[in-house]
Amino acid sequence: MIRKNVSLDEAHLQKLQPLLEKNGGNLSAAIREAIDLVSPDPEIHGTSDETSENIRKKENFPETRERLLVSGECVMISQQMMKWLVKSSAGKLIDEDLVHEIINPYLITTISELEEYFNYISKQMGWKINVSCSCKESLQKEYSTMDFTGGDRDLREFLVEAVCIFLSRWMDMDAEALHRKSNSITVYLKSFVRHDLQKTAPGVRKHFGSRDILYREIERKPAFWITLAELYIKFNYQRVNLDKSLFEALLAGKLPDITKYFEIKADRSFREIPLSELLPLFKYLVVASQLVSDVEIYPEKGKEYIKIRHDYSDESVVLKLIQLFSNLFEAGLHRFTVNSVSELIIFDFSLPNTSIQGAVKVSPRLDF
């Protein structure tokens, strides 16, 4: 046993923290394990120079993978199983605990370290995915890019998401855009200020979490959502989804004020929502509630109009629907005319001289 004094600063101790925890706080054992991880046996791999050259040339480390399998830290599954698992969770954000299993935040503190570590572990695990960065130390820069090349497409998507979540959580970098090719993904990163650690970065949510809220809510109230899905399927989606206060107003014979739903979604007062944003929002909320069958938007500036398709046969119901939507657009001080024929309602906003109150024009049998 050779004893020598070793000086370590706080940064090095932080990087050794996972190994210290694994070895019960024994610093010597942690350092020995770190040396074993980066220095293969010379009797097997030759001299240190030969070992370095072999590591550069070698595409995987079967001995390392064997050790991971024996220890139970990793398991082998077929590629088809892996692809099914990845595809089945598409749109759901990876939990941060799992991200930290892949990338240890105590060991990785810069993008250059992340690049080096990812390429190393990719070889260990046989992922065959190479990552390269546009600049080694990009924390002081506003923009940078990372290229992920090679390997299985679905696994590459999964790992790119993990890296982006890690960068947004620990390095204040968000995914502004993704460019996918047949054998690579380029991530365009930008700096952003994270005010709330509990909130997901907007770019990460946009590019990787499109279904995250759905998965989370189903996990939170599975019985409710399973029952609701069964009902919608049995009734061929011919159901109306209404807020309780809106339903109560309709039962009382009143026309409810629905502007609050638009304000909640747009996160601003109703009159601050321009027509160009209001019409897509109108389609989103009204179609989602199943009040109508469909909404077609014609957004050309100065010539805007919408076509609302429904399947109501009762004339009084159609009139109530026209009044409900008219009240909404009047609340936003938008000028319009209304024309209703059969199962179609048309709101035309292209007439600049129309009264703010709205000029309503319907077929003779629907005298409004």
C-alpha positions in Angstrom: 0.0 0.0 0.0 1.5 3.3 -1.1 0.4 6.4 0.8 0.7 9.9 -0.7 -0.8 13.2 0.1 -3.4 14.5 -2.5 -4.7 18.0 -2.6 -8.3 18.5 -3.8 -10.3 21.7 -4.0 -14.1 21.9 -3.5 -14.9 21.6 -7.2 -13.1 18.2 -7.4 -14.9 17.0 -4.2 -18.2 17.9 -5.7 -17.4 15.9 -8.8 -16.5 12.9 -6.6 -19.7 13.2 -4.6 -21.5 10.3 -6.3 -18.6 8.0 -5.7 -18.2 9.2 -2.1 -21.8 8.3 -1.5 -21.4 4.9 -3.1 -18.3 4.2 -1.0 -19.8 5.4 2.3 -17.8 8.6 2.4 -14.4 6.8 2.0 -12.4 9.2 -0.1 -9.6 6.7 -0.9 -12.1 4.2 -2.2 -13.8 6.8 -4.3 -10.6 7.9 -5.9 -9.6 4.3 -6.6 -12.9 3.7 -8.3 -12.5 6.9 -10.3 -9.1 5.7 -11.5 -10.5 2.3 -12.4 -13.2 3.9 -14.5 -10.9 5.9 -16.6 -7.8 3.6 -16.6 -8.3 0.1 -18.0 -6.0 -2.7 -16.8 -2.6 -2.4 -18.6 -2.2 -6.2 -18.7 -5.3 -6.3 -20.9 -5.0 -3.1 -22.8 -1.2 -2.6 -23.0 0.9 0.4 -21.9 -0.7 3.7 -21.0 0.0 5.1 -24.5 -1.4 2.0 -26.2 -4.4 2.2 -23.9 -5.2 5.8 -24.8 -4.9 4.9 -28.5 -7.1 1.9 -28.1 -9.8 3.9 -26.3 -9.8 6.5 -29.1 -10.2 3.8 -31.7 -12.6 1.6 -29.8 -16.3 2.2 -30.5 -17.6 0.4 -27.3 -16.5 -1.0 -24.0 -17.9 -4.5 -23.7 -16.1 -5.0 -20.4 -17.8 -2.0 -18.9 -21.2 -3.1 -20.2 -20.7 -6.5 -18.8 -19.9 -5.0 -15.4 -23.0 -2.9 -15.5 -25.2 -5.9 -16.4 -23.6 -8.1 -13.7 -24.2 -5.3 -11.1 -27.8 -5.0 -12.1 -27.4 -1.3 -12.9 -28.4 -1.9 -16.5 -30.4 -4.6 -18.3 -30.5 -5.7 -21.9 -33.7 -5.3 -24.0 -34.3 -5.8 -27.7 -34.3 -2.8 -30.0 -38.0 -3.3 -30.7 -38.8 -3.1 -27.0 -36.7 0.0 -26.6 -38.3 1.7 -29.6 -41.8 0.9 -28.3 -41.1 2.3 -24.9 -39.6 5.5 -26.3 -42.5 6.0 -28.8 -45.1 5.2 -26.2 -43.9 8.1 -24.0 -43.4 10.6 -26.8 -44.6 14.0 -25.8 -44.2 13.4 -22.0 -41.2 15.1 -20.4 -38.6 12.9 -18.9 -38.5 13.2 -15.1 -35.5 15.1 -13.8 -34.5 12.2 -11.5 -34.1 10.1 -14.6 -32.2 12.9 -16.4 -29.8 13.0 -13.5 -29.3 9.3 -13.7 -28.0 9.8 -17.2 -26.1 13.1 -16.6 -24.8 13.8 -13.1 -25.1 17.6 -12.3 -22.3 17.3 -9.7 -19.9 16.1 -12.3 -20.9 18.1 -15.3 -20.8 21.9 -14.9 -20.0 23.2 -18.4 -21.1 22.3 -21.9 -17.6 21.2 -22.9 -17.7 18.7 -20.0 -21.2 17.6 -21.1 -19.9 17.0 -24.7 -17.0 15.0 -23.5 -19.0 13.0 -21.0 -21.8 12.2 -23.4 -19.5 10.9 -26.0 -17.7 8.8 -23.4 -20.9 7.2 -22.0 -22.3 6.7 -25.5 -19.4 4.5 -26.3 -19.8 2.7 -23.0 -23.4 2.0 -23.5 -23.2 1.3 -27.3 -25.5 4.1 -28.2 -23.3 5.0 -31.2 -24.4 8.7 -30.9 -21.8 11.4 -31.2 -22.4 14.9 -29.9 -20.5 18.1 -30.9 -20.9 21.7 -29.8 -20.5 24.9 -31.8 -18.4 26.4 -29.0 -16.8 24.7 -26.0 -17.6 27.3 -23.4 -20.9 28.7 -24.5 -22.2 29.7 -21.0 -21.1 33.2 -21.6 -22.6 33.3 -25.1 -26.2 34.0 -26.0 -26.5 31.2 -28.6 -24.9 27.9 -29.3 -25.7 24.6 -31.1 -25.3 20.9 -30.3 -25.3 18.2 -33.0 -26.3 14.7 -32.2 -25.3 12.3 -34.9 -25.7 8.6 -35.5 -27.4 5.8 -33.5 -31.0 4.8 -33.4 -33.4 7.6 -34.3 -35.8 7.1 -31.3 -33.0 6.7 -28.8 -31.4 9.8 -30.2 -34.7 11.7 -29.7 -34.9 10.5 -26.1 -31.3 11.5 -25.3 -31.6 14.9 -27.0 -34.6 15.6 -24.7 -32.6 14.5 -21.6 -29.7 16.8 -22.5 -32.1 19.8 -23.2 -33.8 19.3 -19.8 -30.4 19.1 -18.1 -29.2 22.3 -19.8 -32.4 24.2 -19.0 -32.2 23.1 -15.3 -28.5 23.5 -14.6 -27.0 25.9 -17.2 -29.9 28.3 -18.1 -30.0 27.2 -21.7 -33.2 26.6 -23.5 -34.0 24.8 -26.8 -35.0 27.5 -29.2 -35.3 25.2 -32.3 -34.6 21.7 -33.5 -33.5 20.6 -36.9 -34.0 16.9 -37.6 -32.3 15.0 -40.4 -32.3 11.3 -41.3 -29.2 10.6 -39.1 -28.9 13.7 -36.9 -30.5 16.3 -34.7 -29.2 19.9 -34.4 -30.4 21.7 -31.3 -30.2 25.5 -31.3 -29.8 26.8 -27.7 -30.2 30.2 -26.2 -29.7 31.7 -22.8 -32.7 32.4 -20.7 -33.4 33.5 -17.1 -35.1 30.8 -15.0 -37.3 32.5 -12.3 -39.1 29.4 -11.1 -37.2 26.1 -10.8 -40.5 24.2 -10.7 -41.5 25.4 -14.2 -40.3 23.8 -17.4 -38.4 26.0 -19.8 -40.7 27.1 -22.6 -38.6 25.7 -25.4 -38.2 22.3 -23.7 -42.0 22.1 -23.2 -42.7 23.2 -26.8 -40.4 20.7 -28.5 -40.6 17.8 -26.1 -43.7 18.1 -23.8 -46.6 18.5 -26.2 -48.6 15.8 -24.4 -47.0 16.2 -20.9 -50.1 17.8 -19.3 -52.3 14.9 -20.7 -50.0 12.2 -19.3 -49.7 14.0 -15.9 -53.5 14.5 -15.5 -54.3 10.9 -16.5 -51.8 9.7 -13.9 -53.3 12.0 -11.3 -57.0 11.1 -11.9 -57.0 7.9 -14.0 -60.5 6.8 -13.2 -62.0 10.1 -14.2 -60.2 10.3 -17.6 -60.8 6.6 -18.4 -64.6 7.1 -17.8 -64.6 10.3 -19.8 -62.8 8.7 -22.7 -65.3 5.8 -22.7 -68.2 8.2 -22.8 -66.8 10.2 -25.7 -66.1 7.0 -27.6 -69.6 5.5 -27.0 -71.3 8.8 -28.0 -69.0 9.3 -31.0 -67.8 12.6 -29.5 -71.3 14.1 -29.7 -71.0 15.6 -26.2 -70.7 19.2 -25.0 -68.0 20.1 -22.4 -69.1 23.1 -20.4 -67.9 25.0 -17.3 -70.2 24.7 -14.3 -70.9 28.4 -14.2 -71.7 28.5 -17.9 -74.0 25.5 -17.6 -75.8 27.1 -14.6 -76.4 30.3 -16.6 -77.9 28.4 -19.5 -80.2 26.4 -17.2 -81.4 29.7 -15.7 -82.2 31.0 -19.2 -79.4 33.5 -19.3 -76.6 34.1 -21.8 -73.3 33.7 -19.9 -70.3 36.0 -20.4 -67.6 33.8 -21.9 -64.9 36.4 -22.2 -63.2 35.1 -19.0 -62.3 31.8 -20.7 -60.4 33.8 -23.4 -58.7 35.9 -20.8 -57.5 32.8 -18.9 -56.1 31.2 -22.0 -54.5 34.4 -23.4 -53.3 35.6 -19.9 -54.5 39.2 -20.5 -57.7 41.3 -20.5 -60.1 40.5 -23.3 -59.8 43.9 -25.0 -56.1 43.5 -25.2 -56.5 40.5 -27.5 -56.2 41.6 -31.2 -58.6 40.0 -33.7 -55.7 38.2 -35.4 -55.2 36.3 -32.1 -58.8 36.2 -31.0 -60.0 34.2 -34.0 -57.6 31.2 -33.6 -58.3 31.3 -29.8 -62.1 31.3 -30.6 -61.7 28.2 -32.7 -59.5 26.5 -30.1 -61.9 27.0 -27.2 -65.3 26.6 -29.0 -64.3 23.5 -30.9 -62.7 21.9 -27.8 -65.9 22.5 -25.8 -67.9 20.8 -28.6 -70.3 23.7 -28.8 -70.0 23.6 -32.6 -68.7 21.0 -35.0 -65.9 23.2 -36.6 -64.7 26.7 -37.2 -63.0 27.8 -40.4 -60.8 31.0 -40.1 -60.0 33.3 -43.0 -57.4 35.6 -41.5 -56.3 37.9 -44.3 -55.9 41.3 -42.6 -58.8 43.6 -43.3 -60.9 40.8 -44.8 -61.2 38.5 -41.8 -64.2 36.2 -41.4 -65.1 32.9 -39.8 -67.5 30.1 -40.8 -69.0 28.2 -37.8 -70.4 24.8 -38.6 -72.9 23.2 -36.3 -75.6 20.4 -36.3 -78.3 22.0 -34.3 -81.8 21.7 -35.8 -83.7 23.9 -33.3 -83.9 27.5 -34.5 -84.0 29.0 -31.0 -80.8 27.2 -30.1 -79.1 28.6 -33.2 -80.3 32.1 -32.3 -78.9 31.7 -28.7 -75.6 30.6 -30.2 -75.4 33.6 -32.5 -76.2 35.9 -29.6 -73.6 34.3 -27.4 -70.8 34.7 -29.9 -72.0 38.2 -30.9 -71.8 39.3 -27.3 -68.2 38.0 -27.2 -67.1 40.0 -30.3 -68.9 43.1 -29.1 -67.1 42.9 -25.8 -63.8 43.2 -27.8 -65.2 46.2 -29.7 -64.9 44.3 -33.1 -67.2 45.3 -36.0 -68.9 42.5 -37.7 -72.0 41.2 -39.6 -73.6 37.9 -39.0 -75.3 35.6 -41.6 -76.9 32.3 -40.7 -78.0 29.7 -43.2 -78.9 26.1 -42.5 -76.1 24.7 -40.4 -73.6 27.5 -41.0 -73.0 30.8 -39.2 -70.7 33.4 -40.8 -69.1 36.3 -38.8 -67.7 38.8 -41.2 -65.2 41.4 -39.8 -64.2 43.0 -43.1 -66.7 45.9 -43.2 -65.0 48.9 -41.7 -68.1 51.1 -41.5 -70.2 48.6 -39.7 -71.6 49.6 -36.3 -69.6 48.4 -33.3 -72.8 46.7 -32.0 -72.7 44.4 -35.0 -75.1 44.2 -37.9 -76.8 40.9 -37.8 -78.2 39.4 -41.0 -79.8 36.0 -41.0 -82.2 34.1 -43.2 -85.9 35.2 -43.1 -86.9 32.2 -41.1 -84.4 33.1 -38.4 -85.6 36.6 -37.8 -83.1 37.9 -35.1 
